[in-house]
């Protein structure tokens, strides 16, 4: 049995060099210190660089991972260039805009909301609860933003849902489900006005 002498090392260039040496077979000696090993490492480094460039190009084409092309994609998606925002916030806006062009179901709407607000949940009323009183209520959604509640309804999210949701569907934004306050608390931290009342 022939044992191949392969370049050692843990870098991507080293791994590519070993793969190349294995493909070539025992016709060459690629042990560490030989010119063949260094040649294969140089080719391996070029392959590693090419792979990284391709992966980066794929990232730049996707709204959720782009960095270099953020201003270009924001313009393409009809968004103002958000230079005052963090890169992550700009990527989330782009991804939410892209997703809002797709599935108009409750789950699709929830996915768009969760792109911007991690804790977002979309809730609806079951037809059995409202069929005798207000059947159209089944077409009203409540987007609960939970701990991510920004303090007032997100105009950007509203604009996305207006493009995504069917024309007969309406929605509102809220922090969470709660109960009616017995009195209006005037304290600065009062959240009585941002909770959706349980039916």
ZAVO-994144 format. One record per residue: x, y, z of N, C-alpha, C in turn. Coordinates in nm, 2 decimals, m for minus. Each point is the difference from the previous one (the first is absolute). Layout:
N
+--------+--------+--------+--------+--------+--------+--------+--------+--------+
|   n_c1 |   n_c2 |   n_c3 |  ca_c1 |  ca_c2 |  ca_c3 |   c_c1 |   c_c2 |   c_c3 |
+--------+--------+--------+--------+--------+--------+--------+--------+--------+
|      X |      Y |      Z |      X |      Y |      Z |      X |      Y |      Z |
...
+--------+--------+--------+--------+--------+--------+--------+--------+--------+
//
This chain:
199
+--------+--------+--------+--------+--------+--------+--------+--------+--------+
|   n_c1 |   n_c2 |   n_c3 |  ca_c1 |  ca_c2 |  ca_c3 |   c_c1 |   c_c2 |   c_c3 |
+--------+--------+--------+--------+--------+--------+--------+--------+--------+
|   0.08 |  m0.12 |   0.00 |  m0.08 |   0.12 |   0.00 |   0.09 |   0.12 |   0.00 |
|  m0.03 |   0.10 |  m0.09 |   0.08 |   0.12 |  m0.01 |  m0.05 |   0.11 |   0.09 |
|   0.08 |   0.06 |   0.08 |  m0.03 |   0.11 |   0.09 |   0.04 |   0.13 |  m0.06 |
|  m0.10 |   0.09 |  m0.02 |   0.03 |   0.13 |  m0.06 |   0.06 |   0.09 |   0.10 |
|   0.10 |   0.07 |  m0.04 |   0.06 |   0.11 |   0.08 |  m0.08 |   0.13 |  m0.03 |
|  m0.07 |   0.05 |   0.10 |  m0.09 |   0.11 |  m0.03 |   0.05 |   0.12 |   0.09 |
|  m0.03 |   0.12 |  m0.05 |   0.03 |   0.13 |   0.07 |  m0.08 |   0.00 |   0.13 |
|   0.06 |   0.05 |   0.11 |  m0.07 |   0.01 |   0.13 |  m0.05 |   0.14 |   0.01 |
|  m0.07 |   0.03 |   0.11 |  m0.05 |   0.13 |   0.03 |  m0.15 |   0.00 |   0.01 |
|  m0.05 |   0.11 |   0.06 |  m0.15 |   0.01 |   0.03 |  m0.07 |   0.11 |  m0.08 |
|   0.07 |   0.08 |  m0.08 |  m0.06 |   0.10 |  m0.07 |  m0.08 |  m0.05 |  m0.12 |
|  m0.09 |   0.08 |  m0.06 |  m0.07 |  m0.04 |  m0.12 |   0.09 |  m0.03 |  m0.11 |
|   0.11 |   0.07 |  m0.02 |   0.10 |  m0.02 |  m0.10 |   0.06 |  m0.14 |   0.02 |
|   0.03 |  m0.04 |   0.13 |   0.06 |  m0.13 |   0.02 |  m0.10 |  m0.11 |  m0.03 |
|  m0.13 |   0.02 |   0.04 |  m0.10 |  m0.10 |  m0.03 |  m0.02 |  m0.02 |  m0.15 |
|   0.00 |   0.11 |  m0.08 |  m0.01 |  m0.01 |  m0.14 |   0.13 |  m0.07 |  m0.06 |
|   0.11 |   0.03 |   0.06 |   0.13 |  m0.06 |  m0.05 |  m0.01 |  m0.15 |   0.02 |
|  m0.05 |  m0.05 |   0.11 |  m0.01 |  m0.14 |   0.03 |  m0.09 |  m0.07 |  m0.10 |
|  m0.12 |   0.07 |  m0.02 |  m0.09 |  m0.05 |  m0.09 |   0.05 |  m0.02 |  m0.14 |
|   0.08 |   0.10 |  m0.05 |   0.06 |   0.00 |  m0.13 |   0.10 |  m0.11 |  m0.01 |
|   0.09 |  m0.01 |   0.11 |   0.10 |  m0.11 |   0.00 |  m0.07 |  m0.14 |  m0.01 |
|  m0.11 |  m0.01 |   0.07 |  m0.07 |  m0.13 |   0.00 |  m0.05 |  m0.03 |  m0.14 |
|  m0.05 |   0.10 |  m0.07 |  m0.06 |  m0.02 |  m0.13 |   0.12 |  m0.03 |  m0.10 |
|   0.11 |   0.06 |   0.02 |   0.11 |  m0.03 |  m0.09 |   0.05 |  m0.14 |   0.02 |
|   0.01 |  m0.04 |   0.12 |   0.04 |  m0.14 |   0.03 |   0.15 |  m0.01 |   0.03 |
|   0.05 |  m0.12 |   0.00 |   0.14 |  m0.03 |   0.04 |   0.10 |   0.04 |  m0.10 |
|  m0.04 |   0.06 |  m0.11 |   0.10 |   0.03 |  m0.11 |   0.08 |   0.12 |   0.05 |
|  m0.04 |   0.08 |   0.10 |   0.08 |   0.11 |   0.05 |   0.02 |  m0.02 |   0.15 |
|   0.10 |   0.06 |   0.05 |   0.03 |   0.01 |   0.15 |  m0.03 |   0.14 |   0.05 |
|  m0.10 |   0.01 |   0.09 |  m0.04 |   0.13 |   0.04 |   0.02 |   0.01 |   0.15 |
|   0.10 |  m0.06 |   0.05 |   0.03 |   0.01 |   0.15 |   0.04 |   0.15 |   0.03 |
|  m0.01 |   0.04 |   0.13 |   0.04 |   0.13 |   0.04 |   0.14 |   0.02 |  m0.04 |
|   0.03 |   0.12 |  m0.05 |   0.14 |   0.04 |  m0.03 |   0.03 |  m0.02 |  m0.15 |
|  m0.08 |  m0.07 |  m0.07 |   0.02 |  m0.02 |  m0.15 |  m0.06 |   0.11 |  m0.08 |
|   0.05 |   0.03 |  m0.12 |  m0.05 |   0.10 |  m0.08 |  m0.15 |  m0.04 |  m0.04 |
|  m0.02 |  m0.13 |  m0.02 |  m0.14 |  m0.04 |  m0.04 |  m0.10 |   0.04 |   0.11 |
|   0.04 |  m0.02 |   0.13 |  m0.09 |   0.04 |   0.11 |  m0.03 |   0.15 |   0.00 |
|   0.10 |   0.08 |  m0.03 |  m0.01 |   0.15 |   0.00 |  m0.09 |   0.04 |  m0.12 |
|   0.03 |  m0.07 |  m0.12 |  m0.08 |   0.03 |  m0.12 |  m0.15 |  m0.03 |   0.03 |
|  m0.03 |  m0.11 |   0.06 |  m0.14 |  m0.04 |   0.03 |  m0.06 |   0.09 |   0.11 |
|   0.08 |   0.05 |   0.09 |  m0.05 |   0.10 |   0.10 |  m0.04 |   0.13 |  m0.07 |
|   0.09 |   0.04 |  m0.10 |  m0.03 |   0.12 |  m0.07 |  m0.13 |  m0.01 |  m0.08 |
|  m0.02 |  m0.11 |  m0.06 |  m0.12 |  m0.03 |  m0.08 |  m0.12 |  m0.01 |   0.10 |
|   0.02 |  m0.06 |   0.12 |  m0.10 |  m0.01 |   0.10 |  m0.04 |   0.13 |   0.05 |
|   0.10 |   0.09 |   0.02 |  m0.04 |   0.14 |   0.05 |  m0.08 |   0.07 |  m0.11 |
|   0.03 |  m0.02 |  m0.13 |  m0.08 |   0.07 |  m0.10 |  m0.14 |  m0.06 |   0.00 |
|  m0.02 |  m0.13 |   0.02 |  m0.13 |  m0.06 |   0.00 |  m0.08 |   0.05 |   0.13 |
|   0.07 |   0.01 |   0.11 |  m0.07 |   0.05 |   0.12 |  m0.04 |   0.14 |  m0.02 |
|   0.08 |   0.09 |  m0.06 |  m0.04 |   0.13 |  m0.03 |  m0.12 |   0.01 |  m0.09 |
|   0.00 |  m0.08 |  m0.10 |  m0.11 |  m0.01 |  m0.10 |  m0.13 |  m0.04 |   0.07 |
|   0.01 |  m0.10 |   0.09 |  m0.12 |  m0.04 |   0.07 |  m0.05 |   0.11 |   0.09 |
|   0.09 |   0.07 |   0.07 |  m0.05 |   0.11 |   0.08 |  m0.06 |   0.11 |  m0.08 |
|   0.06 |   0.03 |  m0.11 |  m0.06 |   0.10 |  m0.09 |  m0.14 |  m0.03 |  m0.05 |
|  m0.02 |  m0.13 |  m0.03 |  m0.13 |  m0.04 |  m0.05 |  m0.10 |   0.00 |   0.11 |
|   0.04 |  m0.04 |   0.12 |  m0.09 |   0.00 |   0.12 |  m0.04 |   0.15 |   0.03 |
|   0.10 |   0.09 |  m0.01 |  m0.03 |   0.14 |   0.03 |  m0.09 |   0.06 |  m0.10 |
|   0.02 |  m0.04 |  m0.13 |  m0.09 |   0.05 |  m0.10 |  m0.14 |  m0.05 |   0.02 |
|  m0.02 |  m0.12 |   0.04 |  m0.14 |  m0.05 |   0.03 |  m0.05 |   0.08 |   0.12 |
|   0.08 |   0.03 |   0.10 |  m0.05 |   0.08 |   0.12 |  m0.04 |   0.14 |  m0.05 |
|   0.07 |   0.06 |  m0.09 |  m0.03 |   0.13 |  m0.04 |  m0.13 |   0.01 |  m0.08 |
|  m0.04 |  m0.11 |  m0.06 |  m0.12 |   0.00 |  m0.08 |  m0.13 |  m0.03 |   0.08 |
|   0.02 |  m0.04 |   0.13 |  m0.11 |  m0.03 |   0.08 |  m0.03 |   0.11 |   0.10 |
|  m0.13 |   0.05 |   0.01 |  m0.03 |   0.11 |   0.09 |   0.04 |  m0.02 |   0.14 |
|   0.00 |  m0.12 |   0.05 |   0.02 |  m0.02 |   0.14 |   0.15 |  m0.01 |   0.04 |
|   0.09 |  m0.01 |  m0.10 |   0.14 |  m0.01 |   0.03 |   0.09 |   0.10 |  m0.07 |
|  m0.06 |   0.08 |  m0.09 |   0.08 |   0.10 |  m0.07 |   0.06 |   0.11 |   0.09 |
|   0.12 |   0.04 |  m0.04 |   0.06 |   0.11 |   0.07 |   0.05 |   0.11 |  m0.10 |
|   0.08 |  m0.04 |  m0.10 |   0.05 |   0.09 |  m0.10 |  m0.11 |   0.06 |  m0.08 |
|  m0.10 |  m0.08 |  m0.03 |  m0.11 |   0.05 |  m0.09 |  m0.12 |   0.05 |   0.07 |
|   0.01 |   0.03 |   0.13 |  m0.12 |   0.05 |   0.07 |  m0.06 |   0.12 |  m0.06 |
|   0.07 |   0.11 |  m0.04 |  m0.06 |   0.11 |  m0.06 |  m0.07 |  m0.03 |  m0.13 |
|   0.07 |  m0.09 |  m0.08 |  m0.06 |  m0.04 |  m0.13 |  m0.13 |  m0.07 |   0.01 |
|   0.00 |  m0.10 |   0.10 |  m0.12 |  m0.08 |   0.02 |  m0.11 |   0.08 |   0.06 |
|   0.03 |   0.09 |   0.09 |  m0.10 |   0.09 |   0.06 |  m0.07 |   0.08 |  m0.11 |
|   0.08 |   0.05 |  m0.10 |  m0.06 |   0.07 |  m0.11 |  m0.08 |  m0.08 |  m0.09 |
|   0.04 |  m0.13 |  m0.02 |  m0.07 |  m0.09 |  m0.09 |  m0.13 |  m0.04 |   0.07 |
|   0.00 |  m0.01 |   0.13 |  m0.13 |  m0.04 |   0.07 |  m0.08 |   0.12 |   0.04 |
|   0.03 |   0.12 |  m0.04 |  m0.08 |   0.11 |   0.02 |   0.01 |   0.05 |   0.14 |
|   0.11 |  m0.02 |   0.07 |   0.02 |   0.04 |   0.14 |   0.10 |   0.12 |   0.00 |
|  m0.02 |   0.09 |   0.10 |   0.10 |   0.11 |   0.01 |   0.13 |  m0.06 |   0.05 |
|   0.11 |   0.06 |  m0.04 |   0.13 |  m0.05 |   0.05 |   0.01 |   0.02 |   0.14 |
|   0.01 |  m0.10 |   0.08 |   0.00 |   0.01 |   0.15 |   0.13 |   0.01 |   0.06 |
|   0.08 |   0.10 |  m0.04 |   0.14 |   0.01 |   0.06 |   0.00 |   0.03 |   0.15 |
|  m0.11 |   0.05 |   0.05 |   0.00 |   0.02 |   0.15 |  m0.03 |  m0.13 |   0.08 |
|  m0.04 |  m0.10 |  m0.07 |  m0.03 |  m0.13 |   0.06 |   0.12 |  m0.09 |   0.01 |
|   0.00 |  m0.10 |   0.08 |   0.10 |  m0.10 |   0.00 |  m0.01 |  m0.09 |  m0.12 |
|   0.11 |  m0.07 |  m0.03 |   0.00 |  m0.09 |  m0.11 |  m0.11 |  m0.11 |   0.02 |
|  m0.01 |  m0.05 |   0.12 |  m0.10 |  m0.11 |   0.02 |  m0.14 |   0.06 |  m0.02 |
|  m0.03 |   0.12 |   0.05 |  m0.13 |   0.06 |  m0.02 |  m0.03 |   0.02 |  m0.15 |
|   0.10 |   0.04 |  m0.07 |  m0.03 |   0.02 |  m0.15 |  m0.02 |  m0.13 |  m0.07 |
|   0.07 |  m0.10 |   0.04 |  m0.02 |  m0.14 |  m0.06 |  m0.14 |  m0.05 |   0.04 |
|  m0.04 |   0.02 |   0.12 |  m0.14 |  m0.04 |   0.04 |  m0.10 |   0.07 |  m0.08 |
|   0.01 |   0.13 |  m0.02 |  m0.10 |   0.07 |  m0.08 |   0.00 |  m0.05 |  m0.14 |
|   0.11 |  m0.03 |  m0.06 |   0.00 |  m0.05 |  m0.14 |  m0.06 |  m0.14 |   0.00 |
|   0.03 |  m0.09 |   0.10 |  m0.05 |  m0.13 |   0.00 |  m0.15 |   0.00 |   0.02 |
|  m0.05 |   0.09 |   0.09 |  m0.14 |   0.01 |   0.02 |  m0.07 |   0.05 |  m0.13 |
|   0.06 |   0.09 |  m0.06 |  m0.06 |   0.06 |  m0.13 |  m0.01 |  m0.12 |  m0.10 |
|   0.10 |  m0.08 |  m0.01 |   0.00 |  m0.11 |  m0.10 |  m0.11 |  m0.10 |   0.04 |
|  m0.01 |  m0.03 |   0.12 |  m0.09 |  m0.10 |   0.05 |  m0.15 |   0.05 |  m0.02 |
|  m0.02 |   0.13 |   0.01 |  m0.13 |   0.05 |  m0.01 |  m0.06 |  m0.01 |  m0.14 |
|   0.09 |  m0.03 |  m0.09 |  m0.05 |  m0.02 |  m0.14 |  m0.05 |  m0.14 |  m0.03 |
|   0.00 |  m0.08 |   0.10 |  m0.04 |  m0.14 |  m0.02 |  m0.13 |  m0.04 |   0.07 |
|   0.01 |  m0.10 |   0.08 |  m0.11 |  m0.07 |   0.06 |  m0.09 |   0.10 |   0.08 |
|  m0.13 |   0.01 |  m0.03 |  m0.09 |   0.09 |   0.06 |  m0.09 |  m0.07 |   0.11 |
|   0.04 |  m0.12 |   0.04 |  m0.07 |  m0.07 |   0.11 |   0.03 |   0.06 |   0.13 |
|  m0.07 |  m0.05 |   0.11 |   0.04 |   0.05 |   0.13 |   0.14 |  m0.03 |   0.04 |
|   0.05 |  m0.13 |  m0.04 |   0.13 |  m0.04 |   0.03 |   0.11 |   0.09 |  m0.08 |
|  m0.04 |   0.03 |  m0.12 |   0.09 |   0.09 |  m0.08 |   0.01 |   0.13 |   0.06 |
|  m0.11 |   0.06 |   0.04 |   0.00 |   0.13 |   0.07 |   0.08 |   0.00 |   0.13 |
|  m0.02 |  m0.11 |   0.07 |   0.08 |  m0.02 |   0.13 |   0.15 |   0.00 |  m0.03 |
|   0.04 |  m0.07 |  m0.11 |   0.14 |  m0.01 |  m0.03 |   0.06 |   0.13 |  m0.03 |
|  m0.08 |   0.09 |  m0.07 |   0.05 |   0.13 |  m0.03 |   0.02 |   0.08 |   0.13 |
|  m0.10 |  m0.01 |   0.09 |   0.00 |   0.07 |   0.13 |   0.12 |  m0.04 |   0.08 |
|   0.03 |  m0.14 |   0.00 |   0.11 |  m0.05 |   0.08 |   0.13 |   0.03 |  m0.06 |
|   0.01 |   0.04 |  m0.13 |   0.13 |   0.05 |  m0.06 |   0.04 |   0.13 |   0.07 |
|  m0.10 |   0.08 |   0.04 |   0.03 |   0.13 |   0.06 |   0.00 |  m0.01 |   0.15 |
|  m0.09 |  m0.08 |   0.05 |  m0.02 |  m0.01 |   0.15 |   0.00 |  m0.15 |   0.04 |
|   0.10 |  m0.04 |   0.07 |   0.02 |  m0.14 |   0.03 |  m0.12 |  m0.07 |   0.07 |
|  m0.06 |   0.08 |   0.08 |  m0.11 |  m0.06 |   0.09 |  m0.14 |   0.01 |  m0.07 |
|   0.00 |   0.05 |  m0.12 |  m0.13 |   0.03 |  m0.06 |  m0.09 |  m0.13 |  m0.02 |
|  m0.13 |   0.01 |   0.03 |  m0.09 |  m0.10 |  m0.02 |  m0.13 |   0.06 |  m0.07 |
|  m0.05 |  m0.07 |  m0.10 |  m0.13 |   0.05 |  m0.06 |  m0.11 |  m0.09 |   0.05 |
|  m0.10 |   0.07 |   0.06 |  m0.12 |  m0.07 |   0.05 |  m0.13 |   0.04 |  m0.07 |
|  m0.09 |  m0.10 |  m0.01 |  m0.12 |   0.02 |  m0.07 |  m0.12 |  m0.05 |   0.09 |
|  m0.12 |   0.03 |  m0.04 |  m0.11 |  m0.05 |   0.07 |  m0.06 |  m0.12 |  m0.07 |
|  m0.04 |  m0.10 |   0.07 |  m0.06 |  m0.12 |  m0.07 |  m0.14 |   0.04 |  m0.04 |
|  m0.04 |  m0.05 |  m0.11 |  m0.14 |   0.03 |  m0.06 |  m0.11 |  m0.04 |   0.10 |
|   0.02 |  m0.11 |   0.08 |  m0.10 |  m0.04 |   0.09 |  m0.03 |   0.10 |   0.11 |
|   0.10 |   0.09 |   0.03 |  m0.02 |   0.10 |   0.10 |  m0.08 |   0.12 |  m0.04 |
|   0.00 |   0.02 |  m0.13 |  m0.06 |   0.13 |  m0.05 |  m0.10 |  m0.02 |  m0.11 |
|  m0.04 |  m0.13 |  m0.03 |  m0.09 |  m0.02 |  m0.11 |  m0.14 |   0.06 |   0.02 |
|  m0.04 |   0.01 |   0.13 |  m0.13 |   0.05 |   0.03 |   0.00 |   0.15 |   0.03 |
|   0.12 |   0.06 |   0.01 |   0.00 |   0.14 |   0.04 |   0.07 |   0.09 |  m0.10 |
|   0.12 |  m0.04 |  m0.05 |   0.08 |   0.08 |  m0.09 |   0.08 |  m0.09 |  m0.09 |
|  m0.06 |  m0.07 |  m0.10 |   0.08 |  m0.10 |  m0.08 |   0.12 |   0.06 |  m0.07 |
|   0.00 |   0.13 |  m0.03 |   0.11 |   0.06 |  m0.07 |   0.13 |   0.01 |   0.09 |
|  m0.02 |  m0.02 |   0.13 |   0.11 |   0.01 |   0.10 |   0.11 |  m0.10 |  m0.03 |
|  m0.04 |  m0.11 |  m0.07 |   0.11 |  m0.10 |  m0.03 |   0.10 |   0.05 |  m0.09 |
|  m0.03 |   0.12 |  m0.07 |   0.10 |   0.06 |  m0.09 |   0.08 |   0.11 |   0.07 |
|  m0.01 |   0.01 |   0.13 |   0.08 |   0.10 |   0.07 |   0.11 |  m0.07 |   0.08 |
|   0.12 |   0.04 |  m0.02 |   0.12 |  m0.06 |   0.06 |   0.05 |   0.09 |   0.11 |
|   0.06 |  m0.06 |   0.10 |   0.07 |   0.08 |   0.10 |   0.15 |  m0.04 |   0.00 |
|   0.09 |   0.09 |  m0.03 |   0.14 |  m0.03 |   0.00 |   0.06 |   0.04 |   0.14 |
|   0.02 |  m0.11 |   0.08 |   0.06 |   0.03 |   0.13 |   0.15 |   0.00 |  m0.01 |
|   0.06 |   0.11 |   0.04 |   0.15 |   0.01 |  m0.01 |   0.07 |  m0.03 |   0.13 |
|  m0.07 |  m0.03 |   0.11 |   0.07 |  m0.04 |   0.12 |   0.10 |   0.10 |   0.05 |
|   0.11 |  m0.06 |   0.05 |   0.11 |   0.08 |   0.06 |   0.06 |   0.10 |  m0.11 |
|  m0.02 |  m0.03 |  m0.12 |   0.06 |   0.09 |  m0.11 |  m0.09 |   0.12 |  m0.03 |
|  m0.11 |   0.02 |   0.07 |  m0.09 |   0.11 |  m0.02 |   0.08 |   0.13 |   0.00 |
|   0.00 |   0.07 |  m0.11 |   0.08 |   0.12 |  m0.01 |  m0.05 |   0.13 |   0.07 |
|  m0.12 |  m0.01 |   0.06 |  m0.06 |   0.11 |   0.07 |  m0.11 |   0.06 |  m0.08 |
|  m0.01 |  m0.02 |  m0.13 |  m0.11 |   0.04 |  m0.08 |   0.00 |  m0.09 |  m0.12 |
|  m0.12 |  m0.01 |  m0.07 |   0.00 |  m0.09 |  m0.12 |   0.11 |   0.03 |  m0.10 |
|   0.05 |  m0.11 |  m0.05 |   0.11 |   0.02 |  m0.11 |  m0.06 |   0.03 |  m0.13 |
|   0.03 |   0.12 |  m0.05 |  m0.05 |   0.04 |  m0.13 |   0.06 |  m0.08 |  m0.11 |
|   0.12 |  m0.04 |   0.02 |   0.06 |  m0.09 |  m0.11 |  m0.07 |  m0.13 |  m0.01 |
|  m0.03 |  m0.06 |   0.12 |  m0.07 |  m0.13 |   0.00 |  m0.14 |   0.02 |  m0.06 |
|  m0.07 |   0.11 |   0.03 |  m0.13 |   0.02 |  m0.06 |   0.01 |   0.01 |  m0.15 |
|   0.10 |   0.07 |  m0.05 |   0.02 |   0.01 |  m0.15 |   0.02 |  m0.13 |  m0.06 |
|   0.08 |  m0.09 |   0.06 |   0.03 |  m0.13 |  m0.05 |  m0.13 |  m0.09 |   0.00 |
|  m0.08 |   0.01 |   0.11 |  m0.12 |  m0.08 |   0.00 |  m0.10 |   0.05 |  m0.10 |
|  m0.01 |   0.13 |  m0.02 |  m0.09 |   0.05 |  m0.10 |   0.03 |  m0.05 |  m0.14 |
|   0.12 |  m0.03 |  m0.03 |   0.04 |  m0.06 |  m0.13 |  m0.02 |  m0.15 |   0.00 |
|   0.01 |  m0.06 |   0.12 |  m0.01 |  m0.15 |   0.00 |  m0.14 |  m0.05 |   0.03 |
|  m0.07 |   0.06 |   0.09 |  m0.13 |  m0.06 |   0.04 |  m0.10 |   0.02 |  m0.11 |
|  m0.10 |  m0.10 |  m0.01 |  m0.11 |   0.02 |  m0.09 |  m0.08 |   0.13 |   0.03 |
|  m0.07 |   0.05 |  m0.10 |  m0.07 |   0.13 |   0.02 |  m0.11 |  m0.01 |   0.11 |
|  m0.06 |  m0.12 |   0.03 |  m0.10 |   0.00 |   0.09 |   0.05 |  m0.02 |   0.15 |
|   0.13 |  m0.01 |   0.01 |   0.06 |  m0.03 |   0.14 |   0.04 |   0.14 |   0.06 |
|  m0.03 |   0.02 |   0.12 |   0.05 |   0.11 |   0.08 |   0.08 |  m0.05 |   0.12 |
|   0.08 |   0.09 |   0.06 |   0.09 |  m0.05 |   0.11 |   0.02 |   0.12 |   0.09 |
|   0.05 |  m0.03 |   0.12 |   0.05 |   0.10 |   0.10 |   0.12 |  m0.06 |   0.06 |
|   0.08 |   0.09 |   0.06 |   0.12 |  m0.04 |   0.07 |  m0.02 |   0.03 |   0.15 |
|   0.06 |  m0.09 |   0.08 |  m0.01 |   0.02 |   0.14 |   0.12 |  m0.07 |   0.07 |
|   0.02 |   0.03 |   0.13 |   0.11 |  m0.06 |   0.07 |  m0.02 |  m0.14 |   0.03 |
|  m0.12 |  m0.03 |   0.07 |  m0.03 |  m0.13 |   0.04 |  m0.15 |  m0.01 |   0.03 |
|  m0.04 |  m0.11 |   0.05 |  m0.14 |  m0.01 |   0.04 |  m0.01 |   0.04 |   0.15 |
|  m0.10 |   0.07 |   0.04 |  m0.01 |   0.05 |   0.14 |  m0.14 |   0.01 |   0.04 |
|  m0.02 |   0.07 |   0.11 |  m0.14 |   0.03 |   0.05 |  m0.02 |   0.15 |   0.01 |
|  m0.12 |   0.04 |   0.00 |  m0.03 |   0.14 |   0.00 |   0.04 |   0.06 |   0.14 |
|   0.07 |   0.11 |  m0.01 |   0.04 |   0.07 |   0.12 |  m0.12 |   0.06 |   0.07 |
|   0.00 |   0.00 |   0.13 |  m0.11 |   0.05 |   0.08 |   0.00 |   0.16 |  m0.01 |
|   0.11 |   0.05 |  m0.02 |   0.01 |   0.15 |  m0.01 |   0.12 |   0.03 |  m0.10 |
|   0.00 |   0.11 |  m0.05 |   0.11 |   0.04 |  m0.09 |   0.12 |   0.05 |   0.08 |
|   0.10 |  m0.08 |   0.00 |   0.12 |   0.03 |   0.08 |   0.08 |   0.10 |  m0.08 |
|   0.03 |   0.11 |   0.06 |   0.07 |   0.11 |  m0.07 |   0.16 |  m0.01 |   0.02 |
|   0.04 |  m0.11 |   0.06 |   0.15 |  m0.02 |   0.02 |   0.06 |  m0.02 |  m0.14 |
|   0.13 |   0.04 |  m0.01 |   0.07 |  m0.01 |  m0.13 |   0.01 |  m0.14 |  m0.04 |
|   0.00 |  m0.10 |   0.09 |   0.02 |  m0.14 |  m0.04 |  m0.13 |  m0.07 |  m0.02 |
|  m0.11 |   0.07 |   0.00 |  m0.13 |  m0.06 |  m0.02 |  m0.01 |  m0.06 |  m0.14 |
|  m0.05 |  m0.13 |  m0.01 |  m0.02 |  m0.06 |  m0.13 |  m0.14 |  m0.04 |  m0.02 |
|  m0.09 |   0.06 |   0.07 |  m0.14 |  m0.04 |  m0.01 |  m0.06 |   0.01 |  m0.14 |
|   0.05 |   0.10 |  m0.07 |  m0.05 |   0.03 |  m0.13 |   0.06 |  m0.08 |  m0.11 |
|   0.09 |  m0.09 |   0.02 |   0.06 |  m0.08 |  m0.10 |  m0.02 |  m0.15 |   0.01 |
|  m0.09 |  m0.04 |   0.09 |  m0.04 |  m0.14 |   0.01 |  m0.13 |  m0.03 |  m0.07 |
|  m0.01 |  m0.11 |  m0.06 |  m0.12 |  m0.05 |  m0.06 |  m0.09 |  m0.06 |   0.10 |
|  m0.12 |   0.04 |   0.01 |  m0.09 |  m0.06 |   0.10 |  m0.04 |  m0.14 |  m0.03 |
|   0.00 |  m0.09 |   0.09 |  m0.05 |  m0.14 |  m0.02 |  m0.15 |   0.01 |  m0.02 |
|  m0.06 |  m0.08 |  m0.09 |  m0.14 |   0.00 |  m0.02 |  m0.07 |  m0.08 |   0.11 |
+--------+--------+--------+--------+--------+--------+--------+--------+--------+
//
